[in-house]
């Protein structure tokens, strides 16, 4: 892919990440930090000239960064979904390991691009630890809301499966009835004629 096109994709995805972070329901601080680091690296990319962009190693590093930025967007997007964000938090709270992995990938991308960024300062472990604590405290403060949302979801699932079960019983009874009718028609020609006449007297609508 053309390096200019890759850069445009990176910048566009960075904008989407900023907008997404504004609406996340959990782990906002860690999501925001990812966005800030992506933005810092992206700003440095603007210093690359046409000669730099033609270098094969830069092309590969740019594409790796593009993939990493997209992965970050894909990861944080579910945190803004009203119907499912609480499920992610219930299962894995502040997603410490996943954020660490994404930050490690970003750091590696920045290093490969050789942009002269102070990576130790940009990817300060102490800042990450504070972000994790902040997000965990926020989750703890919402524990009643999360539990209630989980209960509502379970109730909706129960009602859905209950409806399916009732539907299955109806279909089973329908199949049994049809099979019984077919057996009767084979055994008793007179009864078969009566059944046929009865069937023609009604408008038969498929169950589905």
Secondary structure, DSSP 8 states (H G I E B T S, - for coil): --HHHHHHHHHHHHHHHHHHHTT-SS-HHHHHHHHHHHHHHHHHHTT--HHHHHSHHHHHHHHHHHHHHHHHHHHHHGGG-TTTHHHHHHHHTT-HHHHHHHHHHHHHHHHHHT----HHHHT-HHHHHHHHHHHHHHHHHTHHHHHHHHHHHHHHHHHHHHHHHHHHHHHHHHHHHHHHHHHHHHH-HHHHHHHHHHHHTS------
